[in-house]
Amino acid sequence: MESTGGPSLLELDRVSVHFGGLHALRDVSFSVASGEIVGLIGPNGAGKTTAFNVACGFVRPSSGHVHYPAAGRSNVHPSELAHIGVARTLQGVGLFPHCTVLENVMAGGHIRAGGDFFTSLFALPRGVRSERALRASAMAMLERLGVADVARQLPSAIPYGVAKKVSVARALMSEPRLLLLDEPASGLDEAELEEFSALISELRSTMGVLLVEHDMEFVMPLVDRLVVLSFGEVIATGSAEEIRAHEAVIAAYLGVDE
Amino acid sequence: MGARWNQRVVAGTAVGAAAVLASWLGVGTARAATALSIAAVVLVAALALISSSEFRRDHPVVARAAISVAAVDVSLVVTGFFSSTVDSNLAIGAAMSIVLLGLSFLTGSSGQISIGNGAFMGVGAFTVAIWANHHATTPIAVVLLLAVVAGALVGLLLGLPATRLRGPYLAGMTLAFAVAFGAVLNLFSTWTGGDSGLQLPYAVNAPAWLVHFFQPGTSSLTTNSVWLVDVTIVTAGIALFFMANLFASRTGRAMRLVRDNDVAAELVGISLPRARVIAFTVSAAYAALGGGLWTIINNAVTPATYGFALSITILSLVVIGGIGTIPGALIGGLIYAFAASVIAWFTAHTGLNPQGNVASQLNGIIFGGLLVLTILFAPTGIAGFVRRRWAAWRSR
């Protein structure tokens, strides 16, 4: 499989998923390397979300494997993702509704926060110090994304575009090597789209990014590579230009959908 | 770390010293006055620390300890002025507060429901009684710790298979435990005393030095109920401090994340089974501590106390007080403490037979009625209701 630049972070190897008699994915293979942005596109029902869920262990492949070569792991459970340097945002915003924005972002650094149950129970200095450090770095992350002013608000009280940034801030808190973005552009206005585009481009310097997206205008200029799914199969991979010219893609997707 | 809270402590201690002088003049015996003065100094110093938001931010753990100390301090002083009946009820209620803290953590933080906490209380209650009957010389603090460990172990054993269960299924399993508990006690009747339960082989009395301090020349306190309620209150204060630590820490946050959005919680690296087992074990350990204290207060334990109805009462009290909040658990404990007084007052004024059918159901009527009122008018419990009114009043 082709890859640009750095070490490979995620490899789907001939993954198939059946739900009963329905083939959601059939022999899907693609990879994401450090330093590149890969877009996963396809018409509705093509299996984008299933492929994404397989990549983070929410759905077990019926056959085939999911490898995380940089971490030396395969087929992990979702709760292990953060530990092997993989972060994911959820469709919509997926924030914790009864926790403040700051707590939401602190949650992203959960694995970095020190101390077990007894550290918490006895309020040992180690745990208190690490909570304080986590709070400070969460605040710094909010400032980096320009949304520090809503730190004390609940997610329900902030605009959608801001909440999306908070969800990215949360994902970045675990210092991932691979970031999985589930429809980062949905529900954003023009100005916010531009900001997000710039932000994601900037992330390329330290990690690999895989994103599922509908919005072609957002995806095309942003990604290094596209993987196109149709009826559960990869029908094309390549740069934005290659995909634009690809006949099967035009037939399956671009020509029909938009 | 500015000078502001330091100044408050100094000022507070000065006020406390003034209180020392005042109480020497005002209160009967010199020694009672000394005790009262120490209490006043401690209270003022604690309040001085708590009142500084700067201090609360820089030293959260000390501030939490100061809140616990202040609450215990006030409680200890007021118990000296109550009748022994009220003190006994307060002791029962303070122990209940500990149980409610545990369930509040389980339900409010991790979002699970347990209908078995009455039985977990029973585990602690019988642990204390059985141990004391076999090893009468073990210090009571150690026996209570054993009750906590026993509760945690049983909670862990039940919690492990329950980790794959959620919502109604976990509740169903805890229900099964609550129902089966009585039968298990009967199965081991040589240890548990069967239906009649166990007596403690000794009464838990105040240590000699304390008796000597307050009542020189006597061997035990004239009203031991004061001692029992004070032991319970101090224990509750310690339990409260630890619970506040949990709520404010990484562990507590993990619980809230699991409750709010379990998918997102997994993605930040939290293991759901682990979080659920921890919450369940903590709630069982707290319940067992409360039950162990009941054995000490009542000087005996009967299996009938720890039936299914108690588990339901505990659940109602958590909802009435306010799920997931520490004040809510304390309010629930107070309601439980004074329900007995209210019933006594009611039967005395209506001529209702206190041993009769109606009177024996009054507890259920009171808690059931309060529960309905809470759900209708204050879904976040009394603590949530007060907090909202307070916030509204301040922003006026």
Interface residues (C-beta under 8 A of the other chain):
Chain A: C56 F58 P78 S79 E80 L81 A82 H83 A87 R88 L90 G94 L95 F96 P97 H98 C99 E103 M106 A107 G108 G109 H110 I111 A113 G114 G115 F117 T119 S120 L121 F122 A123 G127 V128 S130 E131 R170 S174
Chain B: P60 V61 R64 F242 N245 L246 A248 S249 R250 T251 G252 R253 A254 R256 L257 R259 D260 N261 V263 A264 A265 E266 L267 V268 G269 I270 S271 L272 I278
